[in-house]
Amino acid sequence: MVSRVAIVELNENVQESFKRALKLIGKIDDLNTTERTVVIKVGVFDHKKEQHTTVSVANAIINSFDRAPQIFLAESDNYKGKGLERLQIWKELFTERIIPFNLSDDMNTKKVKIADEEIDLSHIVFKPNIFVSTHTLRKYERGSILKNLLGLIPDRKKMRFHKKLETTLLDVYEAIGGIDLAVIDGTYTYTGPTLNKRIKTNIILVGRDAIAVEAVGATLVGLELEKMPVMQEAMKRDLGEGDIKKIEVLGTPIESLKEKFK
């Protein structure tokens, strides 16, 4: 089956743009059900910086799962602070159904092997729950959607995994049964040595194959996929499509966006 990735330019109605992206990839009716809880793993390393999915895009994702009984916005502790503190970025979205969830506080866990360590992961990240990964578009060789998985590890001392990052991320990916929906928020694109520069690009990338979404995002920002170890390892494990030539890119063509990414 061909991996599809939608690139849609965001207009003032972000929800409308997101719906168009879902329509292009074939909708998510099988994911949006009354029987399955949805977990949206947002990526936010430091809540004092703006390198995270916008409230508008997070809200569009949430609204697309209108049949789900519960939706968790999930993050974990790190050395910058508590997960719940960082989740306050999206506090205006919280309701009785839309719940902030600190993965580091969960006592109901499942032990899995990650990069030769036994790690207790929160029960909410496993199937049958739907798992969504969303992060920003950034020029970062270690990825965006896949790098976001490091935040599933509950303890604060995650830096030790950077020496074996590719193995860590993909062990987590396999342990939880994969990513059901990947969303790269390209409202801004982050570049520079420490990703401290940003340009307004107003696009969104959506797909069911997280590896393919990562590949398209990396290509957009000018990264070479063959020089991204996490992509090469993902393809070696046959977790998704990392060859840009074999991915069906729908919506706005990559070529027409080159001017934005100069």
N, C-alpha and C positions, 0 to 999 in steps of 0.2 A: 504494500500500500504506500502511495506517495505521501510524503510529509508535506503538509501545507502550512504556510506562515503568512498571515495577513499583515500588511503595512498600511495603516490608515492615517491620514493627516487629521489632527484634532481640530475641530471647530469649537465655537463657543458652547455648543451642546455636547459635552464629553460623552454623556450616556449614549447619544445617538451615534457618535463615532465608534464607540465600543460595540454597539449592537451591529453596526455594519461589519466590523472586523469578525465578529462571531458568525455572522451570516456567510462571510466569505470562506471561512474554514469548515463550514457545515453545521453550525450551531452546537449547542451543548445539552440537548434535551436529555441525553442519557446520564448526564452529571447532575442536572438540576431536578432533583426528585424530593418527594416528601419523606423518603426513607433514609436519606444519607446526610449527615452533618458535613459542613464545608469548613475546611481550615485554610485560611489565607495567611501564608507566611510572608509578612512584609519584611523588607530589609532596611534596618536603620541602625547603623553603627553608633552614631552620635546624634542625639535628638536636638543638639544645638546647631547642627549644620543642616543644609537643605538637600542632602543627597539621599532622598527617599521618594517612594511613590507619592504623588500628590493626593490630597484628600479627594479631589474630583475623580481621579482614576480609581482609587480604592472604592469610592462610592459606586462607580459604574460597575465594577466587578461584583460588589455586594448585590446590587439591584438585579444583576443577571442571574442570581441564584434565589429568585423570589419564592421558590417552592421549598427550599431547604428549611428544616425545622430549627436549626441553629447554625450560626456562622461565627467561628472564632477568628479574631485577628491575633496572630501569634508572634511572639518574640521571646528571647531569653535574656538572662543577665549577661553582661560583659563587664570589662573593667571600667567602662564609662558609666555604668550604673545599672539599675534594675530594669528588667524588661517592661514592666508596667509603666514605669516612668517614661520610657521612650515611646510607648504606645499612645501616650496622651496626645501625640501629634494628630491622631484621628478621633479624638474624644467626641467630636460633634456627631460622629456616626454611631456611637454606642447606644444600644437599646436593650430591651430584655432578650431580644433574639440575636443581636450583634454584640458579641462579648469579647472584651480584651482578655487575653490568656497568656500568662507568663509560664513558659515551658519549664523554667527553672524551679517553679513552685509546685509542680505536679508530683504527687507521691504515687500516683498510679502509673507505673512505667513498665517498659519491656526492655529487657537486657539484649543488646545486639553487639556484634563484633565490628568495630570501626577502626581501621588502621592498626590492627593488633592490640586494641584495647577493648575491654568490656565496658560499654556505655549504656546507661539507662536513659532511653528516650521516652518522652511523654506519650501516653496512650492515644492522644488525639491525632497524632501524625500518621497512624497506621490505617490501612484499609479495614473496614469498608468506607471510612471517611474519604471525602474528596479532598485532595491536596492541591492547592494553588500556590505558585511561587511568583511573586512580583517584585521587581526592583527597577532601578533606573538604567538608562542607556549610558554606557560609559566605556571609555577606551582603556580597558584593563584586561591584560592578558589572562588573568585568572578567572575571568568570567563575571557574569552578573546574576542570571537566574540560577546557575549551578553554585556559584560562590555563596549565594543566599542560604544554601543548605547547611553551612557551617553553624548558623544560628540555631539549628535544632539541637546541637550539643548543649546541655543545660548548664555546665559549669562556666565560671568566668575565665578560666585560664585556657582559652582556645588557641592562643598563639603557638602552643606546642605543636599544633597540627599543621602549621604553615610549612614545616619541613617535609611533610608528606601530604600536601594539600589535595592533589589530584586523587590519590587513593582514598583519602578521608571523604571527600565530597561524593565520590561515586559509590563508596561503600554505604554512605547514608542514603543515597538515591535508591540503591538496590534494597536496602533494609526496609524502607518504607513503602516499597512497591511502586516507586516512580512518582513523577509529577503529572497530574491530570490536566492541568492548564497552566501555561506559562505566559506571563504578561510583562513585557518590558515597556516601562513608561518613559517615552522619549519627549516629554514636555520640554525637558532640558537634556542636553548631552554633556557629560562631565569628562574633562580631559585634563592634561597636565600631569606632572610627576606625582602629585598626591591627589589627583582628581579634583584639584581646587579651582579649576577654570570651568565655566559652563557657558553653553550657547543655547539659545532658544531654538528648538527644532520642531516642536509641536507635532510629534508623531507617536503612534503606539504600535507595538508588535505583539501579535497574539497567535498562539498555536497550541495544539495538543501534544506535539513532540517537542519537549523542552530542549533537546539537543539541537534540533533544527532552528528553534527560535534564537538560541544562543549563537548559532552559526550566522544567521542573518544579521543579528545585532552587531556582531563582531565585524562582519564584512562592511556594514554601513559606516562604522567608525574608522575603517581602514586597517584593521588588524588582519594578519595572515593566519588563517586557521591552522596551517601546518606547523606554525610556531607557538600554538597554544596547547600545552601538554594536557590540559583537562579535556579538550576536544578530541585529541588523538586517543586518549585513554578511553573516553566514552565510546568512540567508534570501535575500538579494539574489543570492548565488552559488548558491543552490539546493542547499545542502549537507545540509539536513535540515529538520525541522519545528520552527519556533520559535513557532508560534501555539498557545497552551495549549488553545484551544478545539478544535483539530484533533488533539490528542494523546490516545490512549487510555490513561488512567491506571488501572492495575490494582492490586489489593491494598487497602491502606488508603486511603480517600478523603482528598483534601487538606483538605476541610472538617472532618473529624473530628480533624485534627492542629492546628487553629488554637490550641487551648489551650496546646500545647507551645511555640508560637512567639510567645506574647504577650511 
